[in-house]
């Protein structure tokens, strides 16, 4: 059966950059962030995902500023960030520079004093004592009741407000799997009539690709962390990738990342969790069959945990040390169709080599375009030989513009934790 929904054409060769607005600037608002748009565009960023921009509940607030994910009104902007009009102007500026804009949508729950708790108390689930509650034990939010058609209709109207008012380009849907799939199906059916939108699900359930364009890859992230901690090896990484190939639809886009707001604040920066493997794994996330997801400050690189419920500004330095690293990878993704995501016509082939427990090597191919990726995931120097006749002819090393003819020289010399990306 053909899929009902299709990703917007602009998304398949794109990338996503998560904006933690509170911590991005000293001011922590829409207008201050706008000053960073030219730098991010130069880096090759195309899709900006803003963490929730709605007001945060006062009741049950965690810390002094509370969680972005405890909404008190779906139709307003957090005054900490500015007004709805300010956000609309930011979206207009982003569009002029060629960005697309997603907003984070928290549909499963609200904050404890959301306006609906008094205006529509019937929209909430209640425990045996008749009280609002959260079924996961999250202390600053309460569950909505999707058994009610009126709630579903109201939620879709709230989402439509941001498409109509601010001309956003899609949604990143928080804990999407906690909300019934048939709700998302109706929401996309209604909202895609406004304009073609991009839908990113924070979940790892293949069934949700019936509606969503892209989903998360926690399973791989955790295996990357296990690899660094030496509780897992190369075979385990390969097994997860095979699991994704076997379980997910061929056109499913997967978002690959080494950090995001949850991982950074609660588990540590990528350098805490992945150590020396952080950079080669970042290369992987930008070149494997998926869509790269980059978190605020990774281009610095930011090595600290950002506080989640308090002000904790990213300490920007100019230039960002990894700006050119990401620019090179994101530009390649844009220019070389072999890195397209969610396209069953693109081949992704894991290649055997003489150091298979230390080095991951793979080839991506599409209509004569090829990208060869080699990642040394070890502290060893490796003189690598790839055992595949598919790797032939001359490739260009995208990081130094040097050519290598693999017909005459099949050896790649790798330093510890080194990487190569070749294209033709």
C-alpha positions as CSV (number, residue, x, y, z in Angstrom):
1,X,0.0,0.0,0.0
2,X,1.3,3.4,-0.9
3,X,1.9,5.8,2.0
4,X,-0.8,8.4,2.7
5,X,1.7,11.1,3.6
6,X,5.0,12.1,2.0
7,X,7.8,14.3,3.4
8,X,8.1,17.8,1.9
9,X,10.6,17.7,-1.0
10,X,12.9,20.1,0.9
11,X,13.4,17.7,3.8
12,X,15.1,14.7,2.2
13,X,18.5,16.3,1.8
14,X,18.2,18.6,4.8
15,X,19.3,18.7,8.5
16,X,17.7,19.7,11.8
17,X,19.2,22.1,14.4
18,X,17.6,22.2,17.8
19,X,17.3,25.6,19.4
20,X,17.4,25.9,23.2
21,X,16.2,29.5,23.2
22,X,16.5,30.1,27.0
23,X,20.2,29.2,27.0
24,X,21.1,30.4,23.5
25,X,21.7,34.1,24.5
26,X,22.0,36.2,27.6
27,X,18.6,37.8,26.7
28,X,17.1,34.4,25.9
29,X,14.5,35.7,23.5
30,X,13.4,35.5,19.9
31,X,15.1,38.8,18.9
32,X,18.4,37.9,20.4
33,X,18.5,34.5,18.7
34,X,17.8,36.2,15.3
35,X,21.3,37.6,15.3
36,X,22.6,34.0,15.1
37,X,20.7,33.2,11.9
38,X,23.4,34.2,9.4
39,X,26.1,32.2,11.2
40,X,23.9,29.1,11.3
41,X,22.9,29.5,7.6
42,X,26.6,29.8,6.7
43,X,27.2,26.5,8.6
44,X,24.6,24.8,6.4
45,X,21.8,24.5,8.9
46,X,18.4,24.4,7.1
47,X,15.7,23.3,9.6
48,X,15.4,25.1,12.9
49,X,13.5,23.2,15.6
50,X,12.6,25.4,18.5
51,X,11.9,23.8,21.9
52,X,8.4,24.7,23.1
53,X,7.8,28.4,22.9
54,X,4.5,28.4,24.8
55,X,4.2,29.8,28.4
56,X,5.3,27.6,31.3
57,X,2.9,26.8,34.2
58,X,3.6,28.4,37.5
59,X,1.9,25.7,39.6
60,X,4.3,22.8,40.3
61,X,7.1,24.6,38.4
62,X,10.5,22.9,38.7
63,X,13.4,25.2,39.5
64,X,13.0,28.9,39.1
65,X,12.1,28.9,35.4
66,X,10.3,25.5,34.9
67,X,10.3,23.1,32.1
68,X,9.5,24.1,28.5
69,X,7.3,21.0,28.4
70,X,4.8,22.1,31.1
71,X,2.6,24.3,28.9
72,X,0.0,26.7,30.4
73,X,-1.5,28.0,27.1
74,X,-1.1,26.5,23.6
75,X,-2.1,29.8,21.9
76,X,0.5,32.2,23.5
77,X,4.2,32.7,23.6
78,X,6.3,32.4,26.7
79,X,6.9,36.0,27.8
80,X,10.4,35.1,28.7
81,X,11.0,34.7,24.9
82,X,8.8,37.5,23.6
83,X,5.3,37.7,21.9
84,X,3.6,35.7,19.2
85,X,4.3,38.7,16.9
86,X,8.0,38.5,17.8
87,X,8.1,34.8,16.9
88,X,6.3,35.5,13.6
89,X,8.9,38.1,12.7
90,X,11.7,35.6,13.6
91,X,10.1,33.0,11.3
92,X,9.9,35.6,8.5
93,X,13.6,36.4,9.0
94,X,14.4,32.7,9.0
95,X,12.4,32.1,5.8
96,X,14.2,35.0,4.0
97,X,17.5,33.3,4.7
98,X,16.2,29.9,3.4
99,X,15.5,28.2,6.8
100,X,12.4,26.1,7.6
101,X,11.0,26.3,11.1
102,X,9.6,23.6,13.3
103,X,8.1,24.1,16.7
104,X,8.0,21.5,19.5
105,X,4.4,20.4,20.2
106,X,3.6,18.8,23.6
107,X,0.3,17.0,23.0
108,X,0.3,14.3,25.7
109,X,0.1,16.6,28.7
110,X,0.0,20.1,30.0
111,X,1.3,22.0,33.0
112,X,-0.7,21.9,36.2
113,X,-2.3,25.3,35.7
114,X,-3.0,25.2,32.0
115,X,-6.0,27.3,31.1
116,X,-7.9,24.2,30.1
117,X,-7.8,23.0,33.8
118,X,-10.5,25.6,34.4
119,X,-12.0,26.1,31.0
120,X,-12.1,22.5,29.9
121,X,-11.5,20.3,33.0
122,X,-13.1,17.4,31.1
123,X,-10.1,17.3,28.8
124,X,-8.0,15.6,31.5
125,X,-7.6,12.1,32.8
126,X,-8.3,11.7,36.5
127,X,-7.1,9.1,39.0
128,X,-9.3,7.1,41.4
129,X,-9.5,10.1,43.7
130,X,-10.9,12.2,40.9
131,X,-7.7,14.3,40.6
132,X,-5.7,15.3,37.6
133,X,-2.5,13.2,37.3
134,X,0.4,12.1,35.1
135,X,0.7,8.4,34.4
136,X,4.5,8.5,34.2
137,X,5.1,10.2,37.5
138,X,6.3,13.5,36.0
139,X,5.5,15.9,38.8
140,X,4.9,19.1,36.8
141,X,2.5,17.9,34.2
142,X,-0.9,16.2,33.9
143,X,-2.3,13.9,31.2
144,X,-4.8,14.8,28.6
145,X,-7.7,12.4,27.6
146,X,-7.6,11.5,23.9
147,X,-10.8,9.5,24.3
148,X,-12.6,12.8,23.9
149,X,-13.3,14.0,20.3
150,X,-13.6,17.6,21.5
151,X,-10.1,17.6,22.9
152,X,-8.7,16.2,19.7
153,X,-10.5,18.9,17.7
154,X,-9.3,21.7,20.0
155,X,-5.7,20.4,19.9
156,X,-5.7,20.4,16.1
157,X,-7.1,24.0,16.1
158,X,-4.3,25.1,18.4
159,X,-1.7,23.6,16.1
160,X,-3.4,25.2,13.2
161,X,-3.0,28.6,14.9
162,X,0.8,28.4,14.7
163,X,0.7,27.4,11.0
164,X,-1.8,30.2,10.1
165,X,-0.4,32.9,12.3
166,X,3.4,32.3,12.1
167,X,3.7,30.2,8.9
168,X,5.8,27.5,10.6
169,X,6.9,24.5,8.4
170,X,6.2,21.6,10.7
171,X,6.2,20.1,14.2
172,X,8.5,18.1,16.4
173,X,6.0,16.1,18.5
174,X,7.1,15.4,22.0
175,X,6.7,11.8,23.2
176,X,4.6,11.2,20.1
177,X,4.0,7.5,21.0
178,X,2.0,8.5,24.1
179,X,-0.6,10.1,21.9
180,X,-2.9,7.8,19.8
181,X,-1.7,7.4,16.2
182,X,-5.1,8.0,14.8
183,X,-5.0,11.5,16.4
184,X,-1.8,12.3,14.6
185,X,-3.3,10.9,11.4
186,X,-6.2,13.4,11.6
187,X,-4.0,16.2,12.7
188,X,-1.7,15.8,9.7
189,X,-4.6,15.3,7.3
190,X,-6.1,18.6,8.5
191,X,-2.9,20.6,8.8
192,X,-1.1,19.5,5.6
193,X,-4.0,21.1,3.8
194,X,-2.7,24.4,5.1
195,X,0.7,23.8,3.6
196,X,3.1,20.8,3.2
197,X,4.6,20.3,6.7
198,X,7.4,18.2,8.1
199,X,6.6,15.9,11.0
200,X,9.3,14.7,13.4
201,X,8.2,12.2,16.1
202,X,10.0,11.8,19.4
203,X,9.5,8.1,19.4
204,X,11.1,4.9,18.0
205,X,7.9,3.0,17.0
206,X,7.9,1.9,13.3
207,X,4.0,2.2,13.3
208,X,4.2,5.9,13.8
209,X,5.8,6.3,10.3
210,X,2.3,5.8,9.0
211,X,2.0,9.5,9.8
212,X,5.5,10.9,10.6
213,X,8.3,11.6,8.2
214,X,11.1,11.1,10.7
215,X,11.6,9.5,14.1
216,X,14.3,9.2,16.8
217,X,17.2,6.7,17.1
218,X,17.7,6.3,20.8
219,X,18.6,2.6,20.4
220,X,21.6,3.5,18.4
221,X,22.6,6.4,20.7
222,X,22.6,4.1,23.7
223,X,24.7,1.6,21.8
224,X,27.1,4.3,20.8
225,X,27.4,5.1,24.5
226,X,27.9,1.4,25.3
227,X,30.6,1.2,22.7
228,X,32.6,4.0,24.4
229,X,32.1,2.5,27.8
230,X,33.3,-0.9,26.3
231,X,30.1,-2.6,27.3
232,X,29.3,-3.1,23.6
233,X,31.4,-3.5,20.4
234,X,31.2,-3.0,16.7
235,X,29.0,-6.0,16.1
236,X,26.4,-4.4,18.5
237,X,26.4,-1.2,16.5
238,X,25.9,-3.1,13.3
239,X,23.1,-5.1,14.8
240,X,21.2,-2.0,15.7
241,X,21.6,-0.6,12.2
242,X,20.4,-3.9,10.8
243,X,17.4,-3.8,13.2
244,X,16.5,-0.4,11.8
245,X,16.7,-1.8,8.3
246,X,14.5,-4.8,9.1
247,X,11.9,-3.0,11.3
248,X,11.3,0.4,9.7
249,X,9.7,1.2,6.3
250,X,12.2,1.8,3.5
251,X,11.1,5.4,3.2
252,X,11.2,6.1,6.9
253,X,13.6,9.0,7.8
254,X,15.5,8.5,11.0
255,X,17.0,11.4,13.0
256,X,20.5,10.5,14.1
257,X,22.2,12.5,16.9
258,X,24.9,12.5,19.5
259,X,23.1,15.0,21.7
260,X,19.9,16.9,22.4
261,X,18.3,18.8,25.3
262,X,17.4,15.7,27.3
263,X,20.8,13.9,26.8
264,X,22.9,17.0,27.4
265,X,21.0,18.2,30.6
266,X,20.3,14.9,32.2
267,X,23.0,12.5,31.0
268,X,25.9,14.9,30.0
269,X,27.4,16.4,26.9
270,X,28.4,14.1,24.1
271,X,32.0,14.3,25.4
272,X,30.9,12.9,28.7
273,X,28.9,10.1,27.1
274,X,30.9,9.3,24.0
275,X,34.4,10.6,24.8
276,X,36.8,10.4,21.9
277,X,34.2,8.7,19.8
278,X,32.0,11.9,19.8
279,X,33.4,13.3,16.6
280,X,33.5,10.2,14.4
281,X,30.0,9.4,15.6
282,X,29.0,12.9,14.6
283,X,30.3,12.2,11.1
284,X,28.2,9.0,11.1
285,X,25.1,11.0,12.0
286,X,25.6,13.3,9.1
287,X,26.3,10.6,6.5
288,X,24.3,7.4,7.3
289,X,20.8,6.9,5.9
290,X,18.9,9.5,7.9
291,X,18.6,13.1,8.8
292,X,21.2,14.7,11.1
293,X,20.1,16.4,14.2
294,X,22.4,18.9,15.8
295,X,21.9,20.5,19.2
296,X,22.5,24.1,20.3
297,X,26.2,24.6,20.9
298,X,27.6,21.4,19.4
299,X,29.4,23.5,16.9
300,X,31.4,25.3,19.7
301,X,31.8,22.5,20.9
302,X,29.8,22.9,24.2
303,X,31.2,20.5,26.7
304,X,29.0,21.4,29.7
305,X,25.6,20.2,30.8
306,X,23.1,23.0,30.4
307,X,20.8,23.3,33.4
308,X,17.2,22.5,32.4
309,X,15.1,24.5,34.8
310,X,17.4,27.5,35.3
311,X,19.2,30.1,33.2
312,X,22.5,28.7,32.0
313,X,23.8,30.5,28.9
314,X,25.9,28.8,26.3
315,X,29.3,30.3,26.3
316,X,29.7,31.3,22.7
317,X,33.2,31.9,21.2
318,X,34.1,33.2,17.8
319,X,34.8,31.3,15.6
320,X,33.1,28.1,16.7
321,X,35.8,25.4,16.4
322,X,33.5,22.9,14.7
323,X,31.7,25.4,12.4
324,X,33.7,24.3,9.3
325,X,33.4,20.6,10.3
326,X,29.6,20.7,10.2
327,X,29.6,23.1,7.2
328,X,31.6,20.6,5.2
329,X,29.3,17.7,6.1
330,X,26.0,19.6,5.7
331,X,27.1,21.0,2.4
332,X,28.0,17.5,1.1
333,X,24.6,16.2,2.2
334,X,22.9,19.0,0.3
335,X,25.0,18.6,-2.9
336,X,25.4,14.8,-3.2
337,X,22.2,12.9,-3.7
338,X,23.8,9.7,-2.4
339,X,23.1,11.2,1.1
340,X,19.4,11.7,0.5
341,X,17.2,10.3,3.4
342,X,14.2,8.2,3.1
343,X,14.8,7.3,-0.6
344,X,14.7,3.5,-1.2
345,X,16.6,4.2,-4.5
346,X,19.7,5.2,-2.4
347,X,21.9,2.2,-1.5
348,X,23.6,2.1,1.9
349,X,26.2,-0.7,2.0
350,X,28.3,-1.7,5.0
351,X,31.8,-2.6,3.7
352,X,34.1,-5.3,5.1
353,X,37.6,-4.3,6.0
354,X,40.8,-5.6,7.6
355,X,40.0,-4.0,11.0
356,X,36.3,-4.8,11.4
357,X,36.3,-4.5,15.2
358,X,37.8,-1.0,15.1
359,X,36.7,0.6,11.9
360,X,33.3,1.2,10.4
361,X,33.2,1.7,6.6
362,X,30.2,2.1,4.4
363,X,29.3,3.3,0.9
364,X,26.2,5.3,-0.1
365,X,25.2,5.3,-3.8
366,X,22.6,6.9,-6.0
367,X,22.7,7.1,-9.8
368,X,26.5,7.4,-10.2
369,X,26.9,9.5,-7.1
370,X,28.9,7.9,-4.2
371,X,30.0,8.8,-0.7
372,X,32.5,6.6,1.1
373,X,32.7,6.9,4.9
374,X,35.5,5.5,7.1
375,X,35.4,5.8,10.9
376,X,38.2,4.7,13.2
377,X,36.3,4.0,16.4
378,X,39.4,3.0,18.3
379,X,42.5,4.4,20.0
380,X,44.7,2.4,17.5
381,X,46.4,3.6,14.3
382,X,45.1,1.6,11.4
383,X,46.3,1.0,7.9
384,X,42.9,0.2,6.5
385,X,42.1,-1.9,3.4
386,X,38.5,-2.1,2.3
387,X,37.5,-5.5,0.9
388,X,35.1,-4.5,-1.8
389,X,35.2,-4.2,-5.5
390,X,32.5,-1.5,-5.3
391,X,35.1,0.9,-4.0
392,X,36.8,1.9,-7.2
393,X,38.0,4.9,-9.1
394,X,38.9,8.3,-7.8
395,X,37.2,9.9,-4.7
396,X,37.7,13.3,-3.2
397,X,38.4,13.7,0.5
398,X,35.8,16.4,1.4
399,X,37.9,17.7,4.3
400,X,41.1,18.4,2.4
401,X,40.0,18.3,-1.2
402,X,42.7,15.7,-2.0
403,X,41.9,12.9,-4.4
404,X,42.5,9.2,-3.9
405,X,42.4,6.7,-6.7
406,X,41.2,3.5,-5.0
407,X,42.2,1.4,-8.1
408,X,45.9,2.1,-7.5
409,X,45.9,2.8,-3.7
410,X,43.3,0.9,-1.6
411,X,44.9,1.8,1.7
412,X,43.6,4.5,4.1
413,X,45.9,5.5,7.0
414,X,43.9,6.4,10.1
415,X,45.0,7.9,13.3
416,X,43.2,7.1,16.6
417,X,39.5,8.2,16.4
418,X,40.1,9.5,12.8
419,X,37.6,9.7,10.0
420,X,37.4,10.1,6.3
421,X,34.6,11.1,4.0
422,X,35.1,10.7,0.3
423,X,32.7,11.7,-2.5
424,X,32.4,11.4,-6.2
